[in-house]
Amino acid sequence: MLTRRKLHIVMVALGAMILSRRAVSEQGDMVTVRIRADESVRAIMPPIAQENLKIEPDQSEDAKELARRSPETRAAPIMLIIVGAIAVTELAQMIREMLRQVYYGGVVIDTRSQPPSVSSSPRIPADTVFVIEADGKTSRYTRDQFSLDVLKLALQVK
């Protein structure tokens, strides 16, 4: 006999299953990338997603140049190199955060290397994403044009 309580439990369980499948499908597209960004971008990823990533300070000259561009009112940034498999949705959020940090310039997604690299560049305008495809062709997107679909296309995620 189906009581109100059992019906309620079944409905909650079904709802949880549907929502979890939707979340898994949205989070399911994983890409392996190499990202150069400051520590604020790292904060976007949940700690559990960071467990399988290699995250280390970037001591390169490019990182030092980016750090010098940080506003004086801000604490000295720690530039990081993050390498590993990341959900495409989280990567898109990280890139949006990188675009918000206009003092570092725009964002370059270079798919010629393996894994593809994502980094800020003072050589391109802020609020701009340049995607360099494997054949060297470059596409330019403004912050408003950049979307999850653009990122999936650039990284060839189905």
Sequence and secondary structure as in RCSB ss.txt:
>XXXX:A:sequence
MLTRRKLHIVMVALGAMILSRRAVSEQGDMVTVRIRADESVRAIMPPIAQENLKIEPDQSEDAKELARRSPETRA
APIMLIIVGAIAVTELAQMIREMLRQVYYGGVVIDTRSQPPSVSSSPRIPADTVFVIEADGKTSRYTRDQFSLDV
LKLALQVK
>XXXX:A:secstr
   HHHHHHHHHHHHHHHHHHHHHHHH  EEEEEEEEEHHHHTTS HHHHTTSEEEE  SHHHHHHHHTS TTS 
   EEEEEEEEEHHHHHHHHHHHHH GGG EEEEE SSSS EEEEETTS TTEEEEE TTS EEEEETTT  HHH
HHHHHT  
